[in-house]
Amino acid sequence: MTALAQSPVDDVTEASLAQAVSYSAYTSVDEQARAFDGWSATYTQISGGVFHGSLSTVTLGGVRLLVEELDKVIYQQGAIAPDRQVIAVPLQLEGHARLCGEKSGRDSLHVFSSVPQFEFYSPDRHVLINVEIQSQHLASDRSSSAAASLRAKARAPVIPLDTDTAENLRTLLRLAMAASTRSLQDRMVESDERERLLERTILSAISEALTVYPDAVNMGRERPVRHWVLVKAVDEMLQDAATCPLSIAELCADLGISRRTVQYAFQEALDLNPVAYLRAVRLNHVRRELRSGATVTDAATKWGFLHLGSFASDYRRMFGELPSATVKRFAS
């Protein structure tokens, strides 16, 4: 993990600026998920190769801009703290993406706080600016009013925007990031009034964008996302070694459904073969066990990998290193 370097200043100013602007790089999906304070997130790496991700954070009063970049297909699950709203604007989103089962794209808002528990299947070309709002820290009544308006409007996980509206939001957020990451000396003399203006401008712009699509905002997504419901049911089984199926045949027997049904659901929901998904999730479980101190044999056996040679090859294709290398790096 790499942190943003800062010039030496007095202790109080340096601490406050470190909280206001930061950058970290990650080579572990678990570490990146834990970096989101208040999100309770879990990441599962689906596509193979050494993971590289980053998180840039800018704090503007009661608004935080969290810019996340990922270079692998990731299945994200989690919950937002109840005192926060999170609405994301994609800078880059190329590939198969689903938020709570809804198809998403670059020209759409992603409202992670619209549901108690979110699931985001993100593609490998992924850069999002997450706008996190904590109403109790907002600097003005106008900002509080805009935040309340957002909470009333943003009730669907995915809200489509036209290209011009989406691009205007991206431009505004880029400018806000740039204004907050100028030289340290400039930030030291910058007035609170400018911060309040940026805070209110961001909230007002998102609220205005939502008024363009009242039907999309208010319809509440009444139609069931059948394929996603099945994928979630399968994923719940995969979280416990005692219930984790080791094959599609075993999975079908456990759920009382046909192989064709499973194949179709995963193809529609994730654009992925269910065999590949089961193997990827189990490998992620093994990796977490190894990072926690388990032996390769114990971790692999626990999650159903009995042929250790084949397991080691699958593990290296997924994470870019042998399981023994993971053990060595995290040995106490």
Secondary structure, 3 states (H helix, E strand, C coil): CCCCCCCCCCHHHHHHHHHHEEEEEECCHHHHHHCCCCCCCEEEECCCCCCCEEEEEEEECCEEEEEEEECCCEEEEECCCCCEEEEEEEEEEECCCEECCEECCCCEEEEHHHCCCEEEEECCEEEEEEEEEEHHHCCCHHHHHHHHHHHHHCCCCEEECCHHHHHHHHHHHHHHHHHHCCCHHHHHHCCHHHHHHHHHHHHHHHHHHHCCCHHHHHCCCCCCCHHHHHHHHHHHHHCCCCCCCCCHHHHHHHHCCCHHHHHHHHHHHHCCCHHHHHHHHHHHHHHHHHHCCCCHHHHHHHCCCCCHHHHHHHHHHHHCCCHHHHHHHCCC
